[in-house]
Amino acid sequence: MKEIEKYMTPLEASYLWGVPRETLKNKYSPSTLNKAKQEELNHMIEQGLIKFFKHPNRERKEWIISREAMIKWFGEPNNKN
């Protein structure tokens, strides 16, 4: 597996794991997380398993998710494409 294939957008991750995009978004959207889940997300960010970029002039964050984060959340991918 090439290094770049270990990281993906939320849309690609939801497709490869066969989970609805909203289900995945609930794992990293701060507004949907309780304190424990927020701490887990922060730890995953510190570990480099997930990251976001927020343009200074925009409100929305753009996320990049690692294969390792997806396996932690959902197990092995369902869609082998």
C-alpha positions in Angstrom: 0.0 0.0 0.0 1.3 3.4 -1.0 1.7 5.9 1.9 -0.9 8.3 0.4 -3.5 5.5 0.3 -3.4 5.4 4.1 -5.2 8.8 4.2 -8.5 9.9 2.6 -11.3 12.4 2.6 -14.5 11.6 4.6 -16.4 10.9 1.3 -13.8 8.3 0.3 -13.7 6.8 3.8 -17.5 6.5 4.0 -17.6 4.8 0.6 -14.8 2.3 1.3 -16.2 1.4 4.7 -19.8 1.3 3.5 -21.0 3.7 6.3 -23.2 6.7 5.7 -21.3 10.0 5.5 -23.4 11.4 8.4 -22.4 8.4 10.6 -18.7 9.1 9.9 -19.2 12.8 10.5 -20.6 12.1 13.9 -17.2 10.7 14.8 -15.3 14.0 14.2 -17.9 16.8 14.4 -17.3 18.6 17.7 -20.9 19.7 17.9 -22.1 16.1 18.2 -19.4 14.8 20.7 -19.7 14.5 24.4 -16.7 15.3 26.5 -15.2 11.8 26.4 -15.6 11.5 22.6 -14.1 15.0 22.2 -11.1 13.9 24.3 -10.8 10.8 22.1 -10.9 12.9 19.0 -8.2 15.3 20.3 -6.0 12.3 21.2 -6.5 10.9 17.6 -5.5 14.3 16.2 -2.4 14.4 18.5 -1.5 10.8 17.2 -1.8 11.9 13.6 -4.7 9.6 12.8 -7.0 12.4 11.8 -6.5 16.1 10.9 -8.4 19.1 9.7 -7.7 22.4 8.0 -9.7 25.5 8.6 -9.2 28.3 6.2 -9.0 31.6 8.2 -11.8 33.2 6.1 -14.2 30.2 6.2 -16.2 28.5 8.9 -16.1 24.9 7.7 -13.2 22.5 8.5 -11.9 20.1 5.9 -11.0 16.7 7.3 -8.4 14.0 6.4 -8.9 10.6 7.9 -6.4 7.8 8.2 -7.1 4.2 7.4 -6.0 3.5 11.0 -8.7 5.9 12.4 -11.4 4.2 10.3 -10.3 0.8 11.5 -10.5 2.0 15.1 -14.0 3.4 14.5 -15.5 0.8 12.2 -13.2 -2.2 11.8 -12.0 -3.4 8.4 -13.5 -1.8 5.3 -16.6 -3.4 3.9 -16.1 -2.2 0.3 -12.9 -3.8 -1.1 -12.8 -1.4 -4.1 
